[in-house]
Amino acid sequence: QGIVPSEKEQKEGPPQAIGGDVGGERQGKKQQQQQQQHSSATTQEACDGEDEFKKNHKRAIALMKAPGNRHCADCNAAKPTWASVNLGVFICTKCAGVHRSLGVHVSFVQSVNLDTKWKPEWVEKLIEKQCNLHANTEYEFYVPPEYYKPDPNEGRTYREMYIKAKYVSRTFQKTTEHNHRRPAAPGHPM
């Protein structure tokens, strides 16, 4: 007849022989616990990061809906859903296409509705510029008479020329020569 192991032995396994690897077994359990803690911490950090993205995304949506952002900064189209996060302006889909062609060194464009991983610095830039109307007091400080602000139905050619003048060559920004404000006029030049 065999000896029936105790309940404790059934759960923990057979007792270690004297001089057995008790220390190694403890070390293995300790490593396993550390790995579980690290895994848990990594998972928590990922969750915290996701929460931060969600919070920033919600802030971006709220900013987009603010009164001064209800129209595209470049063509006045209603309800812009894109943002140039480094320039701090909200723009429509057509203008976003032009901005994307400028390169990220000029305009880094994100969809407010589709891109959900918003970084805090992007939201801060939008807050810094306050709203499209305020941003345009800088970007469209002095618009020469040969330019007009594109309307929402403007073709790609003029829209691109205007946006490049506004953000790439910064033609409309305040200079010593043009130190009084002349905002962009809607419609076609005279």
N, CA, C and O of each residue as an XYZ file, in Angstrom:
760
protein
N       0.828     -1.181      0.000
C       0.000      0.000      0.000
C       0.868      1.239      0.000
O       1.889      1.299      0.685
N       0.445      2.247     -0.790
C       1.170      3.495     -0.818
C       0.660      4.458      0.232
O      -0.436      4.306      0.771
N       1.464      5.428      0.500
C       1.075      6.462      1.462
C       0.335      7.539      0.696
O       0.822      8.025     -0.325
N      -0.810      7.906      1.170
C      -1.617      8.953      0.527
C      -1.069     10.316      0.966
O      -0.954     10.581      2.162
N      -0.724     11.196     -0.019
C      -0.191     12.504      0.356
C      -1.254     13.331      1.077
O      -2.452     13.198      0.826
N      -0.784     14.177      1.968
C      -1.703     15.061      2.692
C      -2.276     16.087      1.719
O      -1.792     16.237      0.597
N      -3.303     16.781      2.161
C      -3.928     17.813      1.349
C      -2.910     18.897      0.998
O      -2.880     19.374     -0.136
N      -2.068     19.292      1.974
C      -1.044     20.315      1.761
C      -0.057     19.846      0.701
O       0.330     20.622     -0.173
N       0.350     18.588      0.771
C       1.294     18.062     -0.201
C       0.680     17.988     -1.591
O       1.379     18.141     -2.592
N      -0.612     17.756     -1.654
C      -1.272     17.701     -2.956
C      -1.253     19.076     -3.625
O      -1.093     19.171     -4.842
N      -1.417     20.138     -2.838
C      -1.425     21.496     -3.387
C      -0.019     21.975     -3.707
O       0.220     22.549     -4.769
N       0.919     21.737     -2.780
C       2.257     22.295     -2.908
C       3.254     21.356     -3.555
O       4.348     21.782     -3.925
N       2.913     20.123     -3.695
C       3.856     19.169     -4.248
C       4.607     18.483     -3.127
O       4.434     18.834     -1.960
N       5.446     17.502     -3.465
C       6.161     16.745     -2.442
C       7.146     17.637     -1.711
O       7.650     18.608     -2.275
N       7.426     17.306     -0.443
C       8.395     18.108      0.312
C       9.775     17.959     -0.302
O      10.121     16.913     -0.850
N      10.572     19.048     -0.199
C      11.934     19.035     -0.730
C      12.825     18.197      0.174
O      12.681     18.218      1.396
N      13.723     17.480     -0.420
C      14.692     16.708      0.359
C      15.643     17.681      1.028
O      15.823     18.802      0.553
N      16.234     17.272      2.092
C      17.187     18.126      2.784
C      18.312     18.415      1.819
O      18.842     17.525      1.154
N      18.657     19.679      1.764
C      19.695     20.089      0.820
C      19.131     20.316     -0.568
O      19.879     20.601     -1.503
N      17.827     20.195     -0.712
C      17.194     20.444     -2.012
C      17.240     21.917     -2.372
O      17.758     22.723     -1.599
N      16.709     22.284     -3.530
C      16.807     23.646     -4.061
C      15.674     24.515     -3.543
O      14.880     25.041     -4.322
N      15.599     24.665     -2.223
C      14.550     25.499     -1.639
C      14.783     26.955     -2.002
O      13.835     27.656     -2.356
N      16.025     27.427     -1.925
C      16.341     28.825     -2.259
C      16.028     29.130     -3.707
O      15.487     30.192     -4.015
N      16.364     28.206     -4.607
C      16.078     28.411     -6.029
C      14.598     28.481     -6.299
O      14.135     29.251     -7.141
N      13.852     27.655     -5.562
C      12.397     27.677     -5.725
C      11.838     29.024     -5.279
O      10.970     29.591     -5.942
N      12.341     29.539     -4.142
C      11.900     30.858     -3.660
C      12.270     31.932     -4.668
O      11.479     32.829     -4.960
N      13.498     31.827     -5.202
C      13.965     32.806     -6.185
C      13.056     32.796     -7.413
O      12.718     33.854     -7.946
N      12.662     31.609     -7.859
C      11.762     31.495     -9.013
C      10.419     32.135     -8.741
O       9.871     32.834     -9.593
N       9.884     31.894     -7.544
C       8.586     32.504     -7.193
C       8.706     34.023     -7.114
O       7.798     34.745     -7.526
N       9.839     34.508     -6.577
C      10.061     35.948     -6.451
C      10.126     36.578     -7.845
O       9.531     37.630     -8.080
N      10.844     35.940     -8.762
C      10.935     36.450    -10.131
C       9.560     36.472    -10.794
O       9.210     37.420    -11.496
N       8.796     35.420    -10.561
C       7.456     35.343    -11.130
C       6.587     36.484    -10.592
O       5.844     37.105    -11.352
N       6.675     36.761     -9.298
C       5.903     37.855     -8.703
C       6.346     39.194     -9.285
O       5.509     40.046     -9.585
N       7.673     39.389     -9.451
C       8.184     40.632    -10.022
C       7.695     40.815    -11.454
O       7.336     41.921    -11.858
N       7.683     39.727    -12.218
C       7.202     39.804    -13.594
C       5.728     40.172    -13.635
O       5.301     40.975    -14.464
N       4.958     39.580    -12.736
C       3.532     39.897    -12.680
C       3.327     41.359    -12.296
O       2.474     42.037    -12.870
N       4.112     41.852    -11.320
C       3.992     43.256    -10.910
C       4.381     44.179    -12.051
O       3.709     45.182    -12.294
N       5.482     43.844    -12.767
C       5.923     44.661    -13.898
C       4.867     44.669    -14.995
O       4.552     45.715    -15.563
N       4.327     43.493    -15.282
C       3.283     43.379    -16.291
C       2.063     44.205    -15.891
O       1.461     44.879    -16.726
N       1.709     44.149    -14.631
C       0.569     44.908    -14.114
C       0.836     46.403    -14.215
O      -0.047     47.169    -14.599
N       2.057     46.822    -13.870
C       2.424     48.235    -13.940
C       2.420     48.711    -15.389
O       1.935     49.805    -15.681
N       2.960     47.892    -16.304
C       2.981     48.247    -17.719
C       1.558     48.387    -18.250
O       1.256     49.325    -18.987
N       0.697     47.465    -17.878
C      -0.701     47.534    -18.290
C      -1.356     48.790    -17.740
O      -2.117     49.451    -18.448
N      -1.071     49.131    -16.479
C      -1.641     50.330    -15.870
C      -1.143     51.582    -16.582
O      -1.918     52.506    -16.830
N       0.172     51.618    -16.918
C       0.728     52.761    -17.637
C       0.058     52.902    -18.995
O      -0.259     54.015    -19.415
N      -0.158     51.799    -19.679
C      -0.826     51.836    -20.980
C      -2.245     52.376    -20.819
O      -2.698     53.186    -21.627
N      -2.937     51.933    -19.790
C      -4.299     52.424    -19.529
C      -4.279     53.911    -19.208
O      -5.126     54.667    -19.683
N      -3.296     54.332    -18.390
C      -3.177     55.751    -18.060
C      -2.905     56.559    -19.322
O      -3.476     57.634    -19.506
N      -2.025     56.041    -20.206
C      -1.734     56.715    -21.470
C      -2.971     56.825    -22.336
O      -3.227     57.869    -22.935
N      -3.744     55.738    -22.404
C      -4.978     55.758    -23.179
C      -5.960     56.772    -22.594
O      -6.627     57.493    -23.336
N      -6.048     56.828    -21.266
C      -6.923     57.811    -20.618
C      -6.485     59.225    -20.962
O      -7.320     60.098    -21.196
N      -5.175     59.452    -20.994
C      -4.630     60.769    -21.337
C      -4.981     61.127    -22.779
O      -5.378     62.259    -23.055
N      -4.839     60.165    -23.708
C      -5.216     60.400    -25.101
C      -6.697     60.751    -25.202
O      -7.073     61.690    -25.904
N      -7.531     59.995    -24.498
C      -8.979     60.241    -24.533
C      -9.304     61.627    -23.996
O     -10.132     62.342    -24.561
N      -8.653     61.998    -22.914
C      -8.879     63.310    -22.307
C      -8.485     64.414    -23.290
O      -9.225     65.382    -23.466
N      -7.328     64.269    -23.927
C      -6.863     65.266    -24.892
C      -7.766     65.314    -26.118
O      -8.035     66.388    -26.655
N      -8.232     64.152    -26.557
C      -9.133     64.097    -27.704
C     -10.433     64.837    -27.391
O     -10.935     65.591    -28.225
N     -10.974     64.625    -26.200
C     -12.198     65.325    -25.795
C     -11.973     66.829    -25.737
O     -12.850     67.607    -26.114
N     -10.796     67.242    -25.265
C     -10.475     68.674    -25.215
C     -10.408     69.252    -26.626
O     -10.879     70.363    -26.870
N      -9.821     68.493    -27.553
C      -9.720     68.963    -28.940
C     -11.110     69.130    -29.554
O     -11.370     70.107    -30.256
N     -11.991     68.183    -29.289
C     -13.372     68.276    -29.800
C     -14.060     69.504    -29.228
O     -14.734     70.238    -29.952
N     -13.892     69.730    -27.933
C     -14.511     70.897    -27.294
C     -13.968     72.198    -27.897
O     -14.730     73.133    -28.147
N     -12.659     72.255    -28.129
C     -12.067     73.451    -28.741
C     -12.594     73.668    -30.157
O     -12.872     74.799    -30.556
N     -12.728     72.581    -30.910
C     -13.225     72.676    -32.283
C     -14.630     73.282    -32.316
O     -14.984     73.999    -33.252
N     -15.425     72.987    -31.284
C     -16.809     73.467    -31.234
C     -16.945     74.867    -30.641
O     -18.044     75.421    -30.614
N     -15.852     75.439    -30.172
C     -15.885     76.778    -29.577
C     -16.282     77.806    -30.631
O     -15.999     77.614    -31.813
N     -16.933     78.894    -30.224
C     -17.429     79.890    -31.181
C     -16.403     80.383    -32.202
O     -16.742     80.517    -33.378
N     -15.178     80.653    -31.800
C     -14.179     81.170    -32.738
C     -13.587     80.135    -33.673
O     -12.767     80.471    -34.527
N     -13.992     78.869    -33.524
C     -13.450     77.791    -34.364
C     -14.515     77.129    -35.223
O     -14.263     76.077    -35.809
N     -15.656     77.699    -35.306
C     -16.765     77.069    -36.038
C     -16.655     77.211    -37.553
O     -17.482     76.691    -38.301
N     -15.615     77.927    -37.991
C     -15.358     78.064    -39.424
C     -13.878     77.831    -39.687
O     -13.031     78.134    -38.847
N     -13.577     77.293    -40.854
C     -12.206     77.008    -41.260
C     -11.363     78.290    -41.203
O     -11.810     79.354    -41.631
N     -10.157     78.176    -40.676
C      -9.258     79.324    -40.563
C      -8.825     79.855    -41.924
O      -8.416     81.010    -42.032
N      -8.909     79.029    -42.962
C      -8.401     79.436    -44.271
C      -9.469     79.814    -45.288
O      -9.224     80.673    -46.135
N     -10.656     79.193    -45.227
C     -11.665     79.476    -46.261
C     -13.052     79.772    -45.688
O     -13.996     80.010    -46.442
N     -13.178     79.759    -44.376
C     -14.451     80.030    -43.697
C     -15.525     78.959    -43.902
O     -16.700     79.223    -43.647
N     -15.158     77.775    -44.348
C     -16.145     76.690    -44.451
C     -16.662     76.378    -43.046
O     -15.906     76.408    -42.075
N     -17.942     76.082    -42.952
C     -18.550     75.777    -41.653
C     -18.084     74.416    -41.131
O     -17.793     73.505    -41.907
N     -18.022     74.301    -39.837
C     -17.736     73.054    -39.115
C     -16.446     72.353    -39.553
O     -16.500     71.231    -40.057
N     -15.298     72.990    -39.369
C     -14.040     72.300    -39.701
C     -13.836     71.103    -38.775
O     -14.173     71.166    -37.592
N     -13.291     70.026    -39.305
C     -13.081     68.809    -38.510
C     -11.613     68.380    -38.477
O     -11.295     67.290    -38.002
N     -10.740     69.215    -38.970
C      -9.310     68.933    -38.974
C      -8.602     70.049    -38.218
O      -9.137     71.146    -38.059
N      -7.386     69.754    -37.754
C      -6.592     70.771    -37.075
C      -5.145     70.677    -37.527
O      -4.597     69.587    -37.691
N      -4.536     71.842    -37.725
C      -3.092     71.890    -37.889
C      -2.570     72.123    -36.482
O      -2.621     73.236    -35.959
N      -2.068     71.054    -35.881
C      -1.748     71.107    -34.456
C      -0.505     71.944    -34.153
O      -0.363     72.436    -33.033
N       0.387     72.117    -35.107
C       1.544     72.970    -34.838
C       1.253     74.438    -35.134
O       1.908     75.318    -34.574
N       0.291     74.716    -35.998
C      -0.096     76.099    -36.278
C      -1.210     76.571    -35.343
O      -1.402     77.772    -35.150
N      -1.937     75.620    -34.768
C      -2.969     75.966    -33.796
C      -4.271     76.437    -34.407
O      -4.951     77.291    -33.837
N      -4.635     75.882    -35.584
C      -5.880     76.291    -36.245
C      -6.710     75.079    -36.650
O      -6.183     73.990    -36.879
N      -8.017     75.295    -36.731
C      -8.944     74.277    -37.216
C      -9.265     74.581    -38.668
O      -9.486     75.733    -39.042
N      -9.290     73.526    -39.488
C      -9.464     73.695    -40.928
C     -10.436     72.649    -41.479
O     -10.691     71.619    -40.855
N     -10.965     72.944    -42.658
C     -11.899     72.021    -43.309
C     -11.126     70.927    -44.042
O      -9.896     70.958    -44.101
N     -11.842     69.979    -44.590
C     -11.230     68.849    -45.294
C     -10.440     69.305    -46.521
O      -9.340     68.809    -46.763
N     -10.991     70.248    -47.301
C     -10.290     70.710    -48.506
C      -8.984     71.419    -48.155
O      -7.957     71.195    -48.795
N      -9.031     72.263    -47.146
C      -7.811     72.965    -46.734
C      -6.832     72.001    -46.061
O      -5.618     72.176    -46.172
N      -7.349     70.992    -45.370
C      -6.477     69.985    -44.746
C      -5.667     69.268    -45.822
O      -4.498     68.947    -45.608
N      -6.278     69.016    -46.970
C      -5.558     68.385    -48.081
C      -4.381     69.236    -48.532
O      -3.302     68.715    -48.814
N      -4.591     70.547    -48.599
C      -3.495     71.451    -48.978
C      -2.434     71.459    -47.877
O      -1.240     71.371    -48.165
N      -2.859     71.563    -46.639
C      -1.912     71.575    -45.519
C      -1.047     70.321    -45.524
O       0.159     70.401    -45.288
N      -1.645     69.172    -45.787
C      -0.879     67.919    -45.816
C       0.202     67.963    -46.896
O       1.284     67.403    -46.719
N      -0.092     68.627    -48.010
C       0.888     68.698    -49.098
C       2.060     69.626    -48.762
O       3.088     69.587    -49.438
N       1.917     70.454    -47.731
C       2.987     71.381    -47.354
C       4.119     70.684    -46.612
O       5.239     71.191    -46.556
N       3.823     69.526    -46.045
C       4.802     68.793    -45.246
C       4.599     69.075    -43.767
O       4.135     70.151    -43.389
N       4.950     68.104    -42.933
C       4.717     68.227    -41.493
C       5.599     69.289    -40.851
O       5.296     69.753    -39.751
N       6.683     69.684    -41.515
C       7.521     70.751    -40.967
C       6.817     72.104    -41.048
O       7.182     73.038    -40.335
N       5.809     72.209    -41.914
C       5.021     73.444    -42.028
C       3.702     73.286    -41.288
O       3.335     74.134    -40.475
N       2.985     72.194    -41.571
C       1.669     71.988    -40.969
C       1.468     70.504    -40.667
O       1.470     69.663    -41.566
N       1.298     70.206    -39.384
C       1.066     68.827    -38.953
C      -0.429     68.684    -38.705
O      -0.960     69.228    -37.737
N      -1.101     67.951    -39.582
C      -2.562     67.895    -39.612
C      -3.086     66.620    -38.960
O      -2.573     65.527    -39.202
N      -4.118     66.778    -38.128
C      -4.799     65.659    -37.484
C      -6.302     65.835    -37.656
O      -6.811     66.956    -37.623
N      -6.998     64.741    -37.837
C      -8.454     64.779    -37.871
C      -8.949     64.790    -36.429
O      -8.539     63.962    -35.616
N      -9.822     65.721    -36.126
C     -10.356     65.792    -34.766
C     -11.296     64.612    -34.517
O     -11.381     64.119    -33.392
N     -11.986     64.164    -35.533
C     -12.931     63.062    -35.364
C     -12.300     61.685    -35.506
O     -12.691     60.759    -34.795
N     -11.340     61.526    -36.401
C     -10.791     60.206    -36.690
C      -9.540     59.868    -35.896
O      -9.361     58.719    -35.492
N      -8.675     60.842    -35.667
C      -7.443     60.596    -34.915
C      -7.744     60.771    -33.432
O      -8.076     61.868    -32.984
N      -7.627     59.687    -32.676
C      -8.028     59.739    -31.271
C      -6.852     59.844    -30.301
O      -7.057     60.121    -29.119
N      -5.642     59.632    -30.771
C      -4.478     59.687    -29.873
C      -3.866     61.086    -29.915
O      -2.835     61.314    -30.550
N      -4.514     62.000    -29.236
C      -4.089     63.394    -29.195
C      -3.073     63.612    -28.086
O      -3.303     63.235    -26.937
N      -1.957     64.217    -28.434
C      -0.917     64.518    -27.458
C      -1.245     65.842    -26.754
O      -1.870     66.724    -27.345
N      -0.825     65.975    -25.501
C      -1.141     67.205    -24.762
C      -0.583     68.457    -25.422
O      -1.224     69.508    -25.392
N       0.605     68.360    -26.019
C       1.200     69.553    -26.633
C       0.394     70.056    -27.832
O       0.416     71.249    -28.134
N      -0.317     69.156    -28.516
C      -1.171     69.584    -29.633
C      -2.333     70.416    -29.111
O      -2.651     71.475    -29.654
N      -2.949     69.932    -28.069
C      -4.086     70.649    -27.483
C      -3.612     71.992    -26.932
O      -4.298     73.005    -27.070
N      -2.436     71.992    -26.310
C      -1.904     73.240    -25.747
C      -1.668     74.283    -26.834
O      -1.907     75.469    -26.609
N      -1.204     73.862    -28.008
C      -0.978     74.805    -29.113
C      -2.305     75.404    -29.578
O      -2.385     76.597    -29.871
N      -3.342     74.571    -29.643
C      -4.663     75.078    -30.027
C      -5.179     76.060    -28.985
O      -5.796     77.069    -29.326
N      -4.924     75.763    -27.718
C      -5.340     76.671    -26.643
C      -4.541     77.970    -26.719
O      -5.086     79.056    -26.524
N      -3.250     77.851    -27.002
C      -2.367     79.024    -27.091
C      -2.875     80.010    -28.141
O      -2.884     81.220    -27.912
N      -3.294     79.490    -29.285
C      -3.784     80.363    -30.358
C      -5.206     80.854    -30.077
O      -5.707     81.735    -30.776
N      -5.847     80.296    -29.070
C      -7.173     80.654    -28.575
C      -8.299     80.237    -29.509
O      -9.206     79.515    -29.095
N      -8.258     80.675    -30.753
C      -9.276     80.275    -31.725
C      -8.811     80.718    -33.100
O      -7.840     81.464    -33.223
N      -9.496     80.264    -34.123
C      -9.123     80.623    -35.490
C      -9.131     82.140    -35.694
O      -8.241     82.692    -36.343
N     -10.134     82.800    -35.139
C     -10.224     84.252    -35.310
C      -8.996     84.942    -34.730
O      -8.434     85.850    -35.342
N      -8.589     84.508    -33.557
C      -7.406     85.087    -32.914
C      -6.138     84.715    -33.675
O      -5.271     85.565    -33.879
N      -6.017     83.462    -34.095
C      -4.833     83.021    -34.850
C      -4.692     83.817    -36.143
O      -3.581     84.143    -36.559
N      -5.818     84.128    -36.773
C      -5.758     84.863    -38.038
C      -5.355     86.326    -37.859
O      -4.962     86.973    -38.830
N      -5.444     86.857    -36.648
C      -4.910     88.208    -36.444
C      -3.389     88.192    -36.589
O      -2.774     89.225    -36.852
N      -2.787     87.012    -36.417
C      -1.348     86.853    -36.654
C      -1.090     86.403    -38.092
O      -0.307     87.030    -38.805
N      -1.740     85.329    -38.518
C      -1.456     84.738    -39.831
C      -2.004     85.564    -41.002
O      -1.487     85.471    -42.116
N      -3.035     86.361    -40.763
C      -3.611     87.215    -41.811
C      -3.611     88.672    -41.349
O      -4.598     89.387    -41.517
N      -2.497     89.099    -40.768
C      -2.423     90.454    -40.238
C      -2.595     91.486    -41.350
O      -3.421     92.393    -41.245
N      -1.812     91.338    -42.409
C      -1.892     92.280    -43.526
C      -1.961     91.476    -44.819
O      -0.961     90.930    -45.284
N      -3.147     91.417    -45.382
C      -3.339     90.674    -46.629
C      -3.362     91.696    -47.771
O      -4.276     92.516    -47.856
N      -2.344     91.642    -48.655
C      -2.275     92.605    -49.770
C      -3.514     92.535    -50.657
O      -4.175     91.498    -50.723
N      -3.829     93.630    -51.336
C      -5.055     93.684    -52.151
C      -5.124     92.628    -53.260
O      -6.217     92.278    -53.708
N      -3.986     92.125    -53.703
C      -4.013     91.120    -54.775
C      -4.455     89.745    -54.278
O      -4.641     88.828    -55.078
N      -4.619     89.599    -52.991
C      -5.105     88.344    -52.409
C      -6.509     88.546    -51.860
O      -6.878     89.644    -51.444
N      -7.265     87.492    -51.865
C      -8.568     87.464    -51.187
C      -8.660     86.136    -50.454
O      -7.987     85.168    -50.808
N      -9.491     86.104    -49.440
C      -9.659     84.872    -48.668
C     -10.494     83.905    -49.502
O     -11.580     84.267    -49.954
N     -10.010     82.692    -49.713
C     -10.783     81.733    -50.506
C     -12.136     81.450    -49.838
O     -12.260     81.490    -48.614
N     -13.122     81.170    -50.652
C     -14.401     80.745    -50.075
C     -14.423     79.216    -50.057
O     -13.562     78.586    -50.670
N     -15.388     78.610    -49.369
C     -15.406     77.146    -49.245
C     -15.427     76.383    -50.572
O     -14.992     75.233    -50.629
N     -15.925     77.009    -51.629
C     -15.998     76.338    -52.933
C     -14.818     76.673    -53.847
O     -14.813     76.303    -55.021
N     -13.841     77.360    -53.314
C     -12.670     77.763    -54.102
C     -11.954     76.534    -54.663
O     -11.897     75.488    -54.017
N     -11.416     76.672    -55.861
C     -10.667     75.584    -56.476
C      -9.333     75.349    -55.770
O      -8.867     76.184    -54.995
N      -8.747     74.225    -56.049
C      -7.497     73.824    -55.388
C      -6.351     74.784    -55.696
O      -5.542     75.061    -54.810
N      -6.257     75.293    -56.904
C      -5.113     76.111    -57.320
C      -4.990     77.376    -56.475
O      -3.938     77.626    -55.887
N      -6.061     78.178    -56.407
C      -5.978     79.419    -55.627
C      -5.903     79.112    -54.129
O      -5.160     79.766    -53.397
N      -6.661     78.130    -53.679
C      -6.641     77.744    -52.256
C      -5.201     77.419    -51.835
O      -4.746     77.863    -50.781
N      -4.491     76.648    -52.656
C      -3.115     76.263    -52.351
C      -2.187     77.478    -52.365
O      -1.320     77.607    -51.500
N      -2.364     78.354    -53.330
C      -1.533     79.562    -53.414
C      -1.723     80.430    -52.158
O      -0.753     80.930    -51.589
N      -2.965     80.597    -51.745
C      -3.277     81.417    -50.570
C      -2.691     80.795    -49.300
O      -2.065     81.493    -48.502
N      -2.887     79.508    -49.112
C      -2.402     78.822    -47.906
C      -0.875     78.829    -47.857
O      -0.297     78.994    -46.783
N      -0.217     78.653    -49.000
C       1.250     78.727    -49.027
C       1.737     80.126    -48.670
O       2.707     80.279    -47.928
N       1.066     81.142    -49.197
C       1.443     82.522    -48.857
C       1.228     82.777    -47.364
O       2.013     83.480    -46.728
N       0.173     82.209    -46.820
C      -0.177     82.425    -45.413
C       0.774     81.729    -44.453
O       1.190     82.328    -43.461
N       1.129     80.471    -44.726
C       1.896     79.676    -43.758
C       3.338     79.369    -44.161
O       4.187     79.192    -43.288
N       3.634     79.300    -45.453
C       4.995     78.955    -45.875
C       5.834     80.221    -45.988
O       6.845     80.356    -45.298
N       5.427     81.151    -46.850
C       6.207     82.383    -47.001
C       5.801     83.439    -45.974
O       6.487     84.446    -45.803
N       4.693     83.202    -45.301
C       4.192     84.100    -44.234
C       4.038     85.538    -44.729
O       4.365     86.502    -44.037
N       3.535     85.635    -45.934
C       3.343     86.910    -46.611
C       2.426     87.858    -45.847
O       2.590     89.075    -45.930
N       1.472     87.322    -45.110
C       0.450     88.157    -44.482
C       0.773     88.560    -43.046
O      -0.018     89.263    -42.417
N       1.893     88.139    -42.524
C       2.209     88.457    -41.130
C       2.724     89.886    -40.991
O       3.193     90.501    -41.949
N       2.620     90.384    -39.776
C       3.014     91.752    -39.462
C       4.499     91.961    -39.748
O       5.335     91.128    -39.396
N       4.810     93.072    -40.385
C       6.195     93.459    -40.647
C       6.351     94.930    -40.279
O       5.372     95.600    -39.948
N       7.563     95.422    -40.335
C       7.767     96.849    -40.073
C       7.123     97.682    -41.182
O       6.679     98.808    -40.957
N       7.083     97.112    -42.362
C       6.482     97.788    -43.518
C       4.949     97.821    -43.405
O       4.312     98.820    -43.737
N       4.379     96.719    -42.935
C       2.930     96.606    -42.783
C       2.618     96.403    -41.307
O       2.472     95.275    -40.837
N       2.519     97.508    -40.590
C       2.273     97.387    -39.159
C       0.847     97.772    -38.763
O       0.530     97.852    -37.576
N       0.000     98.007    -39.746
C      -1.422     98.196    -39.458
C      -2.198     97.036    -40.081
O      -1.853     96.541    -41.154
N      -3.217     96.631    -39.405
C      -3.959     95.426    -39.796
C      -4.788     95.669    -41.049
O      -5.466     96.689    -41.174
N      -4.722     94.719    -41.970
C      -5.561     94.698    -43.158
C      -6.000     93.247    -43.340
O      -5.309     92.470    -43.998
N      -7.151     92.876    -42.758
C      -7.594     91.480    -42.859
C      -7.956     91.088    -44.288
O      -8.186     91.941    -45.145
N      -8.000     89.804    -44.518
C      -8.348     89.286    -45.847
C      -9.782     89.642    -46.172
O     -10.679     89.519    -45.338
N      -9.979     90.082    -47.391
C     -11.333     90.389    -47.864
C     -11.888     89.155    -48.552
O     -11.168     88.478    -49.286
N     -13.161     88.856    -48.321
C     -13.758     87.720    -49.041
C     -13.958     88.085    -50.510
O     -14.036     89.261    -50.864
N     -14.037     87.082    -51.340
C     -14.301     87.323    -52.755
C     -13.039     87.509    -53.550
O     -11.946     87.181    -53.089
N     -13.188     88.037    -54.748
C     -12.077     88.159    -55.685
C     -11.446     89.542    -55.612
O     -12.125     90.513    -55.280
N     -10.117     89.648    -55.927
C      -9.459     90.948    -55.867
C     -10.004     91.892    -56.924
O     -10.585     91.469    -57.924
N      -9.805     93.163    -56.682
C     -10.323     94.187    -57.636
C      -9.426     94.302    -58.817
O      -9.689     95.099    -59.717
